[in-house]
Amino acid sequence: MNFLFLNRFFAIIILIGVVIVLGTLYYSNSLVSTLAKEEENRIRLYAEVLKYIANSENTETDFLFNHIIKIDTNKIPVINVPAIIVNEKGEPIGDNLNLPNNLTYEQKKDRILKELDYMKSFGFEPIPIEYVKEKFNYIYYRESDNLIRLRNYPYVTFSLLLVFVLILFVLFYIAKRNEQNQVWAGLAKETAHQLGTPISGLIAWIELLKLNENEDVKVAVEEMEKDVNRLVKVSERFSKIGSTPELTLQPILPTLNQLVEYMQTRFHNNGKIFIQLIPEISEDLSLPYNKILLEWVLENLIKNAIDAFEKGTGKILIHIHLQNHQLFIDVTDNGKGIEPKHVKYVFKPGFSTKKRGWGLGLSLAKRIIEFYHKGKIFVLHSEIGKGTTFRIVLNVLT
């Protein structure tokens, strides 16, 4: 219920945010449209003034020229819309651009021509000025710099806001993930602590049973001791979650041989399950790894493969080879395979296609390989009805 509530809460917040953004954009665009219309009216007034001066026989036109047309750099001009007047040939003959005084004639001409091209890109129809009957000049214009800034302002603001929200989301995600890691680490350590007491009791009982001289009892005790030692390893595995384990430089083959031998004994299932190690490396090849945690990863992959066998029958091949100072461990089964849509989720915490289990095994395996051993683990290949291959990549010291 809490999860659904949070989803709905965030959906409502996002909806409110979208409404605010759309409302702000609508208001901003309406304001920009109004100002653009006012600028168009100003430039048309500018054109009418020029036309009046050009055709007027009245010499008292200084007011119009000095207060409307001429640009005073110390004051905000009445007509602050950039405009360029061109003749019938399209050559600039006047402008109201506020160009620096230190430019040469050629520099000013070049700046005016570039500005003229920029004005044409806006798509505004030039305004004709009839200075003599059937003789026309034309005014090209564009939106003022202030109007362009105002038009872009909401998009810049929302872009910065989006970046800020993304940063907050990333920080929240990191904090949430760290919190989850702490919960899982605490749960693992508590599990290890709880296992400690019954394991100690079982060890004591085994030592007592060893005093029995019966051969059958001795065989049973020997097997029981192996299982208790396995429980001790399981407890150690859980105790290491949340802390940085020590990586020891040691040979890899003895560890894998012991694991395969143990798993084959425990899951033989009257010859229906076959586990084989195929090494293509030397016996003394060593690399830095934590034996307890690496065994956990491989044991988890083997158990998952066994669970994927239909009718409890199948084959598991563990192929090991070296390439470019990297050790590749491929665990291949001939089980039912993984559906393509599920492949990218198999390492996600809580994901499982089985009816039992918490879906944490592969998630912990990924953490052990990639976080602690700085290696890689992934699904190399999977095909429905034919099986799956998981690949582990570990770095070898050179």
Legacy VTK file of the C-alpha trace (Angstrom):
# vtk DataFile Version 3.0
C-alpha trace
ASCII
DATASET POLYDATA
POINTS 398 float
0.000 0.000 0.000
2.825 2.409 0.899
4.518 1.700 -2.437
1.293 2.396 -4.336
0.711 5.525 -2.262
4.200 6.837 -3.072
3.681 6.109 -6.766
0.405 8.025 -6.774
1.934 10.853 -4.751
4.820 11.262 -7.173
2.421 11.003 -10.132
0.307 13.835 -8.668
3.424 15.957 -8.035
4.600 15.397 -11.598
1.134 16.239 -12.953
1.045 19.481 -10.934
4.535 20.320 -12.193
3.498 19.720 -15.815
0.427 21.964 -15.359
2.583 24.739 -13.863
5.118 24.454 -16.683
2.442 24.506 -19.395
0.647 27.407 -17.710
3.868 29.400 -17.424
4.769 28.712 -21.060
1.287 29.745 -22.190
1.427 32.994 -20.234
4.995 33.726 -21.376
4.165 33.051 -25.035
1.049 35.241 -24.801
3.147 38.065 -23.364
5.813 37.609 -26.040
3.154 37.625 -28.783
1.733 40.897 -27.451
5.146 42.533 -27.274
6.012 41.246 -30.750
2.836 42.881 -32.089
3.800 46.150 -30.365
7.270 45.972 -31.932
5.715 45.425 -35.334
3.528 48.511 -34.802
6.606 50.516 -33.789
8.527 49.524 -36.902
5.534 50.433 -39.036
5.449 53.816 -37.277
9.150 54.092 -38.077
8.376 53.408 -41.736
5.564 56.003 -41.782
7.867 58.637 -40.267
10.524 57.960 -42.897
7.907 58.100 -45.622
6.557 61.379 -44.246
10.004 62.959 -44.078
10.897 61.737 -47.559
7.745 63.217 -49.113
7.294 66.253 -46.886
7.903 69.743 -48.189
7.877 70.981 -44.602
11.393 71.627 -43.389
10.298 71.452 -39.730
10.918 67.740 -39.431
13.797 67.935 -36.969
11.630 66.681 -34.119
10.705 63.498 -35.939
14.256 62.901 -37.080
15.955 63.600 -33.752
13.459 61.973 -31.417
12.194 58.981 -33.378
14.661 58.037 -36.074
18.060 59.078 -34.759
19.623 56.804 -32.137
20.972 58.457 -29.012
23.271 55.970 -27.267
22.668 57.697 -23.936
18.928 57.113 -24.050
16.579 54.224 -24.767
15.383 54.825 -28.356
11.687 55.205 -29.066
12.018 52.732 -31.920
14.245 50.053 -30.379
13.507 47.451 -33.042
16.610 46.739 -35.169
15.890 47.813 -38.747
17.806 48.234 -42.021
16.616 50.217 -45.052
17.524 48.840 -48.477
16.983 50.205 -51.968
15.270 48.415 -54.819
18.518 46.536 -55.521
18.595 45.199 -51.958
21.585 47.335 -50.973
21.583 48.795 -47.430
21.194 52.598 -47.459
20.342 53.216 -43.799
19.807 51.605 -40.444
19.101 52.254 -36.799
21.708 49.802 -35.565
23.839 50.972 -32.688
27.224 49.975 -34.118
30.519 50.900 -32.392
32.083 54.149 -33.614
35.555 52.663 -33.906
34.613 50.377 -36.831
35.963 51.084 -40.279
33.612 51.582 -43.223
34.245 48.032 -44.478
33.700 46.576 -40.991
30.413 48.458 -40.615
29.283 47.319 -44.052
30.117 43.711 -43.209
28.248 43.917 -39.875
25.195 45.460 -41.579
25.081 42.752 -44.264
25.324 39.976 -41.637
22.563 41.643 -39.625
20.445 41.894 -42.786
20.778 38.135 -43.369
19.858 37.538 -39.732
16.745 39.707 -40.130
15.665 37.804 -43.223
15.878 34.529 -41.250
12.974 35.735 -39.072
10.659 35.611 -42.097
9.060 39.029 -41.569
7.786 40.727 -44.745
9.819 43.892 -45.443
7.849 47.152 -45.173
7.847 49.236 -48.399
8.476 53.002 -48.304
7.349 54.973 -51.382
9.720 57.944 -51.446
8.852 58.895 -55.060
5.868 57.733 -57.024
6.328 54.032 -57.785
9.832 54.145 -56.323
10.300 52.094 -53.185
12.801 51.422 -50.476
12.230 48.571 -48.009
12.662 48.180 -44.286
13.863 44.841 -42.951
13.535 44.278 -39.232
13.640 41.607 -36.562
12.616 41.121 -32.962
14.561 43.184 -30.449
17.243 41.543 -28.317
15.105 42.017 -25.206
12.154 40.246 -26.821
14.403 37.338 -27.917
15.701 37.023 -24.355
12.163 37.105 -23.007
11.072 34.432 -25.496
13.951 32.128 -24.473
13.823 32.911 -20.763
11.227 30.271 -19.719
13.032 27.534 -21.653
16.369 28.423 -20.074
14.721 28.558 -16.650
13.001 25.199 -17.084
16.213 23.639 -18.405
18.091 24.771 -15.293
15.193 23.579 -13.143
15.240 20.196 -14.881
18.990 19.860 -14.255
18.412 20.747 -10.607
15.606 18.164 -10.307
17.775 15.501 -11.985
20.601 16.228 -9.529
18.157 15.908 -6.627
16.817 12.648 -8.071
20.327 11.202 -8.429
21.196 12.226 -4.869
17.925 10.723 -3.618
18.585 7.504 -5.557
22.119 7.229 -4.137
20.868 7.863 -0.608
18.067 5.309 -1.052
20.455 2.717 -2.468
22.902 3.253 0.409
20.020 2.877 2.841
18.973 -0.400 1.177
22.572 -1.624 1.247
22.723 -0.910 4.963
19.460 -2.795 5.517
20.689 -5.834 3.566
24.063 -5.718 5.290
22.357 -5.550 8.686
20.048 -8.425 7.764
22.997 -10.517 6.541
25.030 -9.903 9.685
22.042 -10.708 11.887
21.534 -13.957 9.915
25.186 -14.863 10.472
24.799 -14.115 14.173
21.665 -16.259 14.439
23.365 -19.155 12.631
26.293 -19.074 15.014
24.521 -20.635 17.999
23.011 -23.749 16.341
26.232 -24.314 14.373
28.243 -24.330 17.591
25.780 -26.845 19.041
26.031 -29.085 15.966
29.833 -29.051 16.114
29.703 -30.165 19.732
27.302 -33.019 18.925
29.512 -34.157 16.052
32.531 -34.275 18.325
30.497 -36.437 20.702
29.392 -38.762 17.884
32.998 -39.228 16.793
33.553 -41.263 19.961
31.231 -43.922 18.567
33.144 -46.850 17.082
30.378 -47.945 14.704
31.596 -47.667 11.080
28.211 -46.571 9.753
28.062 -43.856 12.366
31.594 -42.744 11.443
30.610 -42.375 7.778
27.483 -40.433 8.715
29.469 -38.207 11.067
32.005 -37.499 8.337
29.265 -36.356 5.959
27.559 -34.387 8.709
30.858 -32.633 9.415
31.112 -31.603 5.785
27.632 -30.100 5.917
28.349 -28.290 9.165
31.553 -26.891 7.655
29.416 -25.719 4.760
27.078 -23.999 7.235
30.097 -22.311 8.798
31.058 -21.010 5.351
27.514 -19.780 4.763
27.646 -17.927 8.070
30.993 -16.390 7.107
29.557 -15.306 3.773
26.711 -13.430 5.408
29.060 -11.855 7.945
31.159 -10.384 5.120
28.238 -8.582 3.447
28.538 -4.848 4.044
32.265 -4.967 4.811
35.210 -4.975 2.427
36.478 -8.560 2.146
40.153 -9.410 1.861
41.298 -10.638 -1.552
44.055 -13.212 -1.336
46.400 -14.156 -4.165
45.872 -17.901 -4.507
45.343 -20.649 -7.122
41.829 -20.815 -8.548
41.597 -24.473 -9.655
41.693 -26.100 -6.178
38.785 -23.907 -5.061
36.711 -24.788 -8.116
37.543 -28.491 -7.879
36.452 -28.627 -4.231
33.229 -26.769 -5.003
32.315 -28.988 -7.983
33.064 -32.120 -5.970
30.856 -30.956 -3.099
27.998 -29.841 -5.352
28.144 -33.045 -7.396
27.905 -35.099 -4.184
25.002 -33.123 -2.794
22.978 -32.737 -6.004
23.856 -35.919 -7.881
20.189 -37.014 -7.727
20.893 -40.639 -8.662
22.960 -39.683 -11.692
20.349 -37.296 -13.128
22.445 -34.181 -12.520
25.958 -33.969 -13.949
28.419 -31.172 -13.044
31.746 -30.995 -14.894
34.704 -28.621 -14.626
36.543 -27.972 -17.917
39.763 -26.081 -17.135
41.977 -24.645 -19.850
44.445 -23.064 -17.428
47.508 -24.261 -15.552
47.164 -25.760 -12.069
49.242 -23.000 -10.488
47.400 -20.029 -12.056
46.768 -17.613 -9.189
44.742 -14.436 -8.911
43.448 -12.236 -6.070
40.014 -13.336 -4.867
38.033 -14.124 -1.745
37.498 -17.870 -1.642
34.360 -17.848 0.493
32.570 -15.224 -1.585
33.609 -16.625 -4.975
32.360 -20.061 -3.909
29.071 -18.414 -2.962
28.701 -16.888 -6.438
29.423 -20.150 -8.262
27.264 -22.175 -5.890
24.403 -19.772 -6.546
24.816 -20.121 -10.320
24.910 -23.918 -10.037
21.801 -24.029 -7.830
19.949 -21.727 -10.229
20.921 -24.037 -13.086
19.647 -27.074 -11.157
16.363 -25.256 -10.496
16.091 -24.646 -14.251
16.230 -28.361 -15.052
12.915 -29.905 -15.984
12.224 -33.198 -14.187
15.435 -32.687 -12.175
17.699 -33.875 -14.980
20.458 -31.881 -16.657
24.113 -31.075 -17.237
26.211 -28.152 -15.945
29.571 -27.346 -17.538
31.997 -24.900 -15.904
34.466 -23.842 -18.560
37.548 -21.846 -17.494
40.004 -20.125 -19.820
42.453 -17.229 -19.821
42.484 -14.365 -22.317
44.324 -11.025 -22.235
45.117 -11.282 -18.505
41.486 -11.970 -17.692
40.024 -15.205 -16.362
36.718 -16.259 -17.909
34.462 -18.644 -15.970
31.462 -19.759 -18.047
28.708 -21.665 -16.240
26.522 -23.376 -18.852
23.405 -25.458 -18.284
20.962 -27.183 -20.618
17.910 -26.101 -18.663
14.800 -24.245 -19.749
16.606 -20.945 -20.460
15.688 -17.342 -19.679
13.090 -15.390 -21.625
14.714 -12.491 -23.543
12.528 -9.935 -21.757
13.807 -11.173 -18.387
17.550 -11.219 -19.157
18.138 -7.570 -18.231
16.356 -8.018 -14.893
18.010 -11.194 -13.569
20.514 -9.234 -11.427
17.891 -6.844 -10.021
17.154 -7.300 -6.283
13.844 -9.068 -5.745
13.507 -10.362 -9.314
12.832 -14.103 -9.552
10.967 -16.424 -11.886
10.812 -19.098 -9.186
7.901 -19.521 -6.805
10.209 -19.590 -3.797
13.132 -17.400 -2.779
13.645 -13.672 -2.392
15.415 -13.058 -5.689
18.625 -11.876 -3.987
21.121 -14.547 -5.057
22.147 -13.076 -8.404
21.979 -9.537 -7.030
24.475 -10.467 -4.314
26.573 -12.363 -6.882
26.810 -9.215 -9.001
27.817 -7.170 -5.979
30.493 -9.722 -4.983
32.020 -9.911 -8.478
31.738 -6.303 -9.614
31.973 -4.342 -6.360
34.417 -6.461 -4.358
36.445 -8.194 -7.094
36.227 -5.400 -9.717
35.204 -7.984 -12.311
32.109 -8.611 -14.415
29.207 -11.062 -14.379
26.516 -11.229 -17.032
24.317 -13.503 -19.119
26.503 -14.484 -22.064
23.803 -16.444 -23.872
20.367 -17.893 -23.185
17.870 -19.695 -25.365
14.463 -20.993 -24.350
14.468 -24.781 -24.137
18.237 -25.071 -24.665
19.885 -23.459 -21.670
21.835 -20.496 -20.317
25.461 -19.438 -19.969
26.560 -17.020 -17.238
30.044 -15.516 -17.607
32.285 -14.311 -14.796
35.315 -12.204 -15.711
38.097 -11.767 -13.135
41.314 -9.811 -13.480
44.586 -11.729 -13.218
47.753 -10.045 -11.944
50.459 -9.720 -14.591
LINES 1 399
398 0 1 2 3 4 5 6 7 8 9 10 11 12 13 14 15 16 17 18 19 20 21 22 23 24 25 26 27 28 29 30 31 32 33 34 35 36 37 38 39 40 41 42 43 44 45 46 47 48 49 50 51 52 53 54 55 56 57 58 59 60 61 62 63 64 65 66 67 68 69 70 71 72 73 74 75 76 77 78 79 80 81 82 83 84 85 86 87 88 89 90 91 92 93 94 95 96 97 98 99 100 101 102 103 104 105 106 107 108 109 110 111 112 113 114 115 116 117 118 119 120 121 122 123 124 125 126 127 128 129 130 131 132 133 134 135 136 137 138 139 140 141 142 143 144 145 146 147 148 149 150 151 152 153 154 155 156 157 158 159 160 161 162 163 164 165 166 167 168 169 170 171 172 173 174 175 176 177 178 179 180 181 182 183 184 185 186 187 188 189 190 191 192 193 194 195 196 197 198 199 200 201 202 203 204 205 206 207 208 209 210 211 212 213 214 215 216 217 218 219 220 221 222 223 224 225 226 227 228 229 230 231 232 233 234 235 236 237 238 239 240 241 242 243 244 245 246 247 248 249 250 251 252 253 254 255 256 257 258 259 260 261 262 263 264 265 266 267 268 269 270 271 272 273 274 275 276 277 278 279 280 281 282 283 284 285 286 287 288 289 290 291 292 293 294 295 296 297 298 299 300 301 302 303 304 305 306 307 308 309 310 311 312 313 314 315 316 317 318 319 320 321 322 323 324 325 326 327 328 329 330 331 332 333 334 335 336 337 338 339 340 341 342 343 344 345 346 347 348 349 350 351 352 353 354 355 356 357 358 359 360 361 362 363 364 365 366 367 368 369 370 371 372 373 374 375 376 377 378 379 380 381 382 383 384 385 386 387 388 389 390 391 392 393 394 395 396 397
